[in-house]
Amino acid sequence: MACRWVRLACKRHISDLARQKNSSFPYIFDEARASRACQFIEALPHVKDDFRQRAQNNERIKLEPWQKFIHCSLFGWILKATCDDKEGPIARFRLAYICVPRKNGKSIYGAGTGLIKLALEKEFGAEVYSGATTEKQAWEVFRPAKQMAERTPDLRRVFQITVNAKSIVIEKNGSRFQPVIGKPGDGASPSCAIVDEYHEHATSDLFDTMQTGMAARRNPLLLVITTAGSDRSSPCYMLQQKVQSMLDGKVTNERMFGIIYTIDEEDDWMSPAVLKKANPNFGVSVDEDFLRGQQTDAIQNASNQNTFKTKHLNLWVNVNTAWMNMAKWDACADRALRLEDFAEDPCMIGLDLASRIDLAAKVKLFRRTIEGVQHFYAFGAYYLNEACVQDIRNVHYATWAKEKRLTVTPGNVTDYTQIAEDLIFDAAHFYVKEIPHDPFHAMALIQFVERRPDWNQACTFVEVRQTVQQMSPAMKELEALVHSGRFHHDGDPMLGWMIANIVCHHDFKDNIFPRKDRNENKIDGVIALLVALKRWMDTPPDVTDGRIEFW
């Protein structure tokens, strides 16, 4: 039993085994090298509490099949052209992303991989770092590596290793393995960097510094080991999306390895069967009774559900009491959607302008009737000033700006002139019925647009105030559309992030209203979507939309 991403990782390996026979495929699987890496780790002792009895008995590590697959992949795949190189072969994978729930023995392959890169590969002046945002987390991988070396005299003797208080070194060639908090110092040239619990990193600074510092290394490896987290704007989630696209075959990256242990969208998280599916060390380092108890507690206490889902099922959530079922939302993504294909379809353009120093959002919501059933298609556009985008705390905005998802306006206030120009363009090229908006912050922009001689007067601005009476029906309708598969988006990561940011409170009349639990968790795109949907709800479905001739 394995989830989709594990199956795809295995399928990729099997496919590549066949491809290696093709002269145009530059990689080959070296079974001897892969076996040697596994044998090295299995010569090390257990040291972690997850294996307390085995550690007390000084038992050697026994890799589980899933761990062997990861190690064999990382160290077995090499460049064909370097098979007979005197300095040793060059490994295929330079970046590895391993996402697995807690207590599944992550430290074994983290610490073991670090020791391999320090000693077994015999690289002169190797620099191996266990990096994290806090000292405690940085030691989560380094401490077991240090203890493994301390308890293995043969390892120290064969490779002439010295174990110090905060480092493991090989004096004869200047190699070292040590923890690092944040960025390594100037001049660092990592041969291996282990980034632990990447989901806790607010920025990609450590990751980027490690990766760029590897440029001079012949055979580097950046190993990211993490569980799922609670921030879809984080660099970890963005990296996971890249890994998933690679495993899905949507993008090609031959130098990246990725595997994600979780459950599938259609799985019932409350079923005992999913526990084994998400946890590859089920019954080994992960106790079955413990997991069942955590699952039962989550079922009975809604406040514990997201913690259980992230830590033990490896599912990404965003806030403690999220509104939307994000698996259902993600299932609505259709990356083949193109805005230009909707020029003839009726459209509402929802606006949420907020303040001039904050994010502004514009969402086109098209309606199509398919076999007598209404479907809705959303395309978002977002605007933010340059100062906010360049703020070190907003790395996610910078990423979306590079992807052309976010329009950046010069200076330290968001320039509404760009939004006005885009609205004028939209009105001239799409069948825009109305532009619903909350009047707060909107009046100056509306007056500017309506005075323009090139504005299409057939498009009308309609106020939709952000009240419970307006928002609650729209939120419930959006939920129903998402669950029924009648809502469609193009995989917009900004809109998905904002959807996941929404929390809601049910009043005594079962009304709901969109809220966020932290100021940095923006929801402007969802507000724009909801006001557009509310106007569609107020537009009778039997009205025939005639194409407006624009001038």
C-alpha positions in Angstrom: 0.0 0.0 0.0 1.5 3.3 -1.1 0.3 6.7 -2.0 0.5 8.2 -5.5 3.8 10.1 -5.0 5.6 7.0 -3.7 4.3 5.0 -6.7 5.4 7.7 -9.1 8.9 7.8 -7.5 9.2 4.0 -7.9 7.9 4.1 -11.4 10.5 6.7 -12.3 13.3 4.5 -11.0 12.0 1.5 -13.0 11.6 3.6 -16.1 15.1 4.9 -15.7 16.5 1.4 -15.3 15.2 0.8 -18.8 16.4 4.2 -20.1 19.9 3.6 -19.0 20.4 1.1 -21.9 19.8 4.1 -24.3 23.1 5.8 -25.2 21.4 9.2 -25.0 20.5 8.7 -21.4 23.5 10.0 -19.4 23.0 8.1 -16.2 23.5 4.5 -15.1 22.6 2.6 -11.9 25.7 1.3 -10.1 24.4 -1.6 -7.9 27.7 -2.0 -6.2 27.9 1.7 -5.2 24.3 1.6 -4.0 24.9 -1.6 -2.0 28.0 -0.1 -0.4 26.1 2.9 0.8 23.5 0.7 2.5 26.2 -1.6 4.0 27.9 1.5 5.5 24.7 2.6 7.3 23.9 -0.9 8.4 27.3 -1.0 10.1 26.2 1.9 12.3 24.4 1.5 15.7 20.9 2.6 16.6 21.1 5.7 18.8 17.6 7.2 18.8 14.7 6.9 21.3 12.5 5.5 18.4 14.7 2.4 18.7 15.4 2.6 22.4 15.7 -1.1 23.1 17.9 -1.7 20.1 20.1 1.3 21.0 20.5 -0.1 24.6 21.6 -3.4 23.1 24.0 -1.6 20.7 22.3 -3.3 17.8 23.2 -2.3 14.3 20.8 -0.4 12.0 18.7 -2.6 9.7 17.4 -0.5 6.8 13.8 -1.0 5.9 13.0 -1.5 2.2 11.8 2.0 1.7 15.0 3.4 3.3 17.1 1.2 1.0 15.2 2.5 -2.0 16.1 6.1 -1.0 19.7 5.3 -0.3 20.2 3.2 -3.4 18.6 5.9 -5.5 20.8 8.7 -4.1 24.1 6.8 -4.2 23.5 4.2 -7.0 22.6 6.6 -9.9 25.7 8.1 -11.4 26.9 9.8 -14.6 27.9 7.2 -17.1 30.8 9.4 -18.3 32.4 9.2 -14.8 32.1 5.5 -14.2 35.9 5.0 -14.5 37.0 8.3 -13.2 40.0 8.2 -10.9 38.4 10.6 -8.5 35.3 8.4 -8.3 31.9 8.6 -10.1 29.7 11.7 -9.9 26.3 11.1 -8.4 23.2 11.9 -10.5 21.2 13.5 -7.9 22.2 16.9 -6.4 18.9 17.7 -4.7 16.9 15.2 -2.7 13.5 16.0 -1.1 12.2 13.4 1.3 8.9 14.2 3.0 7.8 11.7 5.6 5.7 11.8 8.8 7.2 12.1 12.2 8.9 9.1 14.0 9.7 7.3 10.7 13.4 7.2 11.3 14.4 10.4 9.4 17.5 10.8 11.5 18.9 7.4 10.2 19.2 8.4 6.6 20.0 12.0 7.6 22.8 11.2 9.9 23.9 8.2 7.8 24.0 10.2 4.6 26.0 12.9 6.3 28.6 10.3 7.4 28.8 8.8 4.0 29.5 12.2 2.4 32.0 12.9 5.1 34.0 9.7 5.1 33.0 7.0 2.5 33.2 9.2 -0.6 36.7 10.4 0.5 36.3 13.9 -0.8 39.2 16.1 0.2 38.0 18.9 2.5 34.4 17.7 2.6 32.0 20.1 4.4 28.9 18.5 5.7 26.3 20.6 7.4 23.2 19.8 9.4 21.2 23.0 8.9 18.1 24.3 10.6 16.5 27.5 12.0 17.3 26.7 15.6 20.2 25.0 17.4 17.9 22.3 18.8 16.7 21.4 15.3 20.2 21.5 13.8 21.3 18.9 16.3 18.4 16.5 15.5 20.5 15.1 12.7 23.9 16.0 13.9 23.5 14.4 17.4 22.7 10.9 16.1 25.6 11.1 13.6 27.9 12.1 16.4 26.7 9.3 18.7 27.0 6.8 15.8 30.6 7.8 15.3 31.3 7.7 19.0 29.9 4.2 19.3 31.7 2.8 16.3 35.4 2.5 16.9 36.0 0.8 13.6 34.5 3.8 11.8 36.8 6.2 13.6 39.8 4.0 13.0 39.3 3.2 9.3 38.5 6.8 8.3 40.7 8.4 11.0 37.7 10.3 12.4 37.9 12.5 15.5 34.6 13.3 17.3 34.6 16.7 19.0 31.9 18.4 21.1 30.4 20.2 18.1 32.0 18.6 15.1 33.1 15.3 13.5 36.4 15.8 11.6 39.0 14.0 9.5 42.2 15.8 10.3 44.2 14.4 7.4 42.1 15.9 4.7 40.4 18.7 6.5 36.9 17.3 6.2 34.2 18.1 8.8 30.6 17.5 9.7 28.9 20.0 12.0 25.5 21.7 12.8 24.8 25.1 11.5 22.0 27.6 12.4 20.8 29.7 9.5 23.4 30.5 6.9 26.9 29.0 7.1 29.7 31.5 7.4 31.4 33.3 4.5 33.6 31.0 2.4 31.6 27.8 3.2 31.5 25.3 0.4 29.1 22.5 1.4 29.7 19.1 -0.2 26.6 18.0 1.6 23.9 20.1 3.3 21.1 18.4 5.3 18.1 20.7 5.8 15.9 19.3 8.5 12.2 20.1 8.9 12.2 22.6 6.1 8.6 23.3 6.7 9.6 25.4 9.7 11.7 27.8 7.6 10.0 31.1 6.9 12.4 31.9 4.1 14.6 29.9 1.7 17.8 31.7 2.9 19.5 28.7 4.3 18.5 26.5 1.4 19.6 29.0 -1.2 23.0 29.7 0.6 23.7 26.0 0.8 22.8 25.4 -2.8 24.8 28.3 -4.2 27.8 27.4 -2.0 28.0 24.0 -3.6 28.9 25.4 -7.0 32.6 24.6 -6.6 31.9 21.0 -5.4 32.4 18.1 -7.8 29.8 15.8 -6.2 27.4 17.9 -3.9 24.1 16.8 -2.3 21.5 19.0 -0.8 19.2 16.8 1.2 15.9 18.2 2.5 14.2 16.1 5.1 10.8 17.3 6.4 7.3 16.6 7.4 4.3 18.5 6.0 3.6 21.9 7.5 1.0 24.5 8.0 2.0 27.3 5.6 1.3 27.0 1.9 3.3 30.1 1.2 6.5 28.6 2.7 9.5 27.7 0.6 9.1 24.1 1.6 5.6 23.9 0.1 6.8 25.5 -3.0 9.6 23.0 -3.3 7.2 20.1 -2.7 5.0 21.5 -5.6 8.1 21.4 -7.9 8.8 17.8 -6.8 5.2 16.8 -7.4 5.3 18.3 -10.9 8.5 16.4 -11.6 7.1 13.1 -10.4 3.9 13.8 -12.4 6.0 14.2 -15.5 4.9 17.8 -16.0 8.5 19.1 -15.7 11.9 17.4 -16.1 14.6 17.6 -13.6 17.0 14.7 -13.9 19.2 15.9 -11.0 16.4 16.0 -8.4 15.2 13.1 -6.4 11.9 13.3 -4.5 9.6 11.0 -2.6 6.5 12.0 -0.4 4.9 9.6 2.0 1.3 10.6 2.6 -2.3 9.5 1.8 -4.2 10.1 -1.4 -7.0 12.6 -2.0 -9.7 10.0 -2.0 -8.6 8.4 1.2 -10.6 8.8 4.4 -8.2 10.2 7.0 -10.3 8.7 9.7 -9.8 5.1 8.4 -7.2 3.0 10.3 -6.0 1.8 6.9 -4.4 5.1 6.0 -2.0 5.0 9.0 0.2 2.3 7.4 -0.1 4.0 4.0 1.4 7.3 5.2 3.9 5.8 7.6 6.5 3.6 5.9 8.0 2.6 9.3 4.6 1.5 10.6 5.2 -1.2 13.3 8.9 -0.5 13.3 9.7 2.9 14.8 6.1 4.1 14.6 3.9 2.3 17.2 0.5 1.2 15.8 -1.3 1.7 19.1 0.1 5.2 19.4 -1.0 6.2 15.9 -4.5 4.7 16.4 -4.8 6.7 19.7 -3.7 9.9 17.9 -6.2 9.3 15.2 -9.1 8.6 17.6 -8.2 11.8 19.5 -8.3 13.8 16.3 -11.6 12.3 15.3 -13.1 13.2 18.7 -11.4 16.6 19.0 -11.6 18.9 16.0 -8.9 21.2 17.4 -6.4 18.3 17.1 -7.2 17.3 13.5 -4.7 19.5 11.7 -1.9 18.5 14.0 -2.6 14.8 13.4 -2.9 15.3 9.6 0.4 17.2 9.3 2.5 15.2 11.7 1.2 11.7 11.1 -0.4 11.7 7.7 1.9 14.3 6.1 -0.9 16.4 4.8 -0.4 20.1 4.2 -2.9 22.4 6.1 -2.6 26.1 6.6 -4.3 27.2 9.7 -5.6 25.6 12.9 -9.3 25.8 11.9 -9.2 25.9 8.2 -12.5 26.4 6.2 -11.9 24.7 2.9 -11.1 21.1 2.2 -7.8 21.7 0.5 -7.7 18.2 -1.1 -11.0 19.0 -2.8 -9.8 22.5 -3.8 -6.6 21.0 -5.3 -8.7 18.5 -7.2 -10.5 21.4 -9.0 -7.2 22.5 -10.6 -7.0 22.3 -14.4 -3.7 23.6 -15.5 -4.8 23.4 -19.2 -7.2 26.3 -18.6 -6.3 29.4 -20.6 -7.9 32.8 -20.0 -8.1 33.6 -23.7 -10.4 30.6 -24.2 -13.1 32.5 -22.2 -13.5 35.7 -24.3 -17.1 34.8 -25.2 -18.2 33.6 -21.8 -20.1 35.9 -19.4 -17.9 37.1 -16.6 -18.0 38.9 -13.2 -14.8 40.6 -12.1 -14.6 40.7 -8.4 -12.4 43.3 -6.7 -10.9 43.6 -3.3 -8.6 46.6 -3.0 -7.7 46.7 0.7 -5.2 49.5 1.6 -2.6 51.0 -0.7 0.2 49.4 1.2 -1.3 46.0 1.1 -2.3 43.3 -1.4 -5.0 44.0 -4.0 -6.9 41.3 -5.9 -9.0 41.0 -9.1 -10.7 37.7 -9.9 -12.4 37.0 -13.2 -15.2 34.4 -12.6 -16.7 33.0 -15.8 -19.9 30.9 -15.9 -20.6 28.1 -18.4 -23.6 25.8 -18.6 -22.6 22.3 -19.3 -25.4 19.7 -19.9 -27.8 22.0 -18.0 -25.4 22.4 -15.0 -23.6 25.6 -14.1 -19.8 25.5 -13.9 -17.6 28.4 -12.8 -14.0 29.2 -13.8 -11.7 31.5 -11.8 -8.6 33.5 -12.9 -6.9 35.6 -10.4 -4.7 38.7 -10.7 -2.9 40.3 -7.8 -1.1 43.6 -7.2 1.5 44.6 -4.5 4.0 47.4 -4.1 7.7 46.8 -4.6 8.7 47.5 -1.0 6.4 44.7 0.3 7.7 42.2 -2.3 11.3 43.0 -1.4 10.7 42.6 2.3 12.8 39.6 3.5 9.7 38.2 5.2 7.8 38.0 1.9 9.9 35.5 -0.1 6.6 33.9 -1.3 5.6 37.2 -3.0 8.9 37.4 -4.8 8.5 33.9 -6.1 5.0 34.6 -7.4 6.2 37.8 -9.0 8.8 35.8 -10.9 6.1 33.4 -12.0 4.0 36.3 -13.3 1.3 35.6 -10.8 1.8 38.9 -9.0 2.1 42.3 -10.6 4.6 44.5 -8.7 4.1 48.2 -8.8 7.0 50.6 -8.1 7.5 52.3 -4.7 6.1 51.6 -1.3 2.4 51.9 -2.1 0.4 49.8 -4.5 -0.3 51.7 -7.7 -4.0 51.4 -8.5 -3.4 52.9 -11.9 -2.2 49.5 -13.1 -5.4 47.9 -11.8 -7.4 50.5 -13.6 -5.5 49.9 -16.9 -6.1 46.1 -16.5 -9.8 46.6 -15.9 -10.1 48.8 -19.0 -8.4 46.0 -21.0 -10.6 43.4 -19.5 -13.8 45.3 -20.4 -12.6 45.6 -24.0 -11.7 42.0 -24.5 -14.1 40.0 -22.3 -17.9 39.8 -21.9 -17.9 41.5 -18.5 -21.4 41.7 -17.0 -20.5 43.5 -13.7 -17.6 44.4 -11.5 -18.7 43.6 -8.0 -16.6 45.2 -5.2 -16.7 46.3 -1.6 -16.9 50.2 -1.7 -14.1 50.5 0.9 -10.9 51.9 -0.9 -12.7 51.5 -4.3 -14.3 54.9 -5.1 -11.3 56.7 -6.4 -10.4 53.9 -8.7 -14.0 53.6 -10.0 -14.2 57.4 -10.7 -10.9 57.3 -12.5 -11.9 54.4 -14.7 -15.4 55.7 -15.5 -13.9 59.0 -16.7 -11.7 57.3 -19.2 -12.9 57.7 -22.8 -11.9 54.2 -23.6 -13.9 52.7 -20.8 -16.7 50.3 -21.9 -19.8 51.9 -20.4 -21.7 48.6 -20.7 -19.7 47.3 -17.7 -21.1 48.4 -14.4 -19.6 48.6 -10.9 -21.8 46.9 -8.3 -21.3 47.2 -4.6 -21.2 44.0 -2.6 -20.4 44.9 1.0 -18.5 42.4 3.2 -21.3 41.5 5.5 -22.4 38.2 6.9 -25.6 38.4 4.8 -23.5 38.7 1.6 -20.5 36.5 2.4 -22.1 33.5 4.1 -24.2 32.4 1.1 -21.3 32.9 -1.2 -18.9 30.8 1.0 -21.4 28.0 1.3 -22.0 28.1 -2.5 -18.3 28.0 -3.2 -17.9 25.0 -0.9 -20.7 23.2 -2.7 -19.2 24.0 -6.1 -15.8 22.7 -5.0 -17.1 19.5 -3.5 -19.3 18.8 -6.6 -16.5 19.4 -9.1 -18.2 22.4 -10.7 -15.6 25.0 -9.7 -12.4 25.2 -11.8 -9.1 27.1 -11.4 -5.8 26.9 -13.2 -3.8 25.7 -10.2 -3.2 29.4 -9.1 -0.9 29.0 -6.0 -1.7 32.5 -4.7 -5.5 31.8 -4.7 -4.9 28.4 -3.1 -2.7 29.9 -0.4 -5.4 32.5 0.4 -8.2 29.8 0.4 -6.2 27.8 2.9 -5.7 31.0 5.0 -9.4 31.3 5.7 -10.9 30.4 9.0 -14.6 30.8 9.7 -16.9 30.9 12.7 -20.4 29.6 12.7 -22.9 31.8 14.5 -26.1 30.6 16.1 -27.9 30.9 12.7 -25.1 28.8 11.0 -23.9 31.8 9.1 -20.2 31.9 8.3 -17.8 34.7 7.5 -14.2 34.7 6.0 -11.5 35.5 8.5 -7.8 35.1 8.9 -6.0 34.2 12.1 -2.8 36.2 11.3 -2.4 39.5 9.5 0.2 38.0 7.1 -2.2 35.3 6.0 -3.9 37.3 3.2 -7.3 36.4 1.9 -8.0 39.3 -0.6 -8.2 37.0 -3.6 -10.9 34.9 -1.9 -12.9 38.0 -1.0 -12.7 39.1 -4.7 -13.9 35.6 -5.7 -16.7 35.6 -3.2 -18.2 39.0 -4.2 -18.1 37.8 -7.9 -19.8 34.6 -7.0 -22.4 36.4 -4.9 -23.4 38.5 -8.0 -23.7 35.3 -10.0 -26.0 33.9 -7.3 -28.1 37.0 -7.7 -28.3 36.6 -11.5 -31.1 34.3 -12.5 -29.7 31.2 -14.2 -32.4 31.2 -16.9 -31.3 34.7 -18.2 -29.8 34.3 -21.7 -26.4 36.1 -21.9 -26.1 37.9 -25.2 -22.7 38.9 -26.4 -22.1 42.6 -26.0 -20.6 44.4 -28.9 -17.7 46.5 -27.5 -16.4 49.7 -29.0 
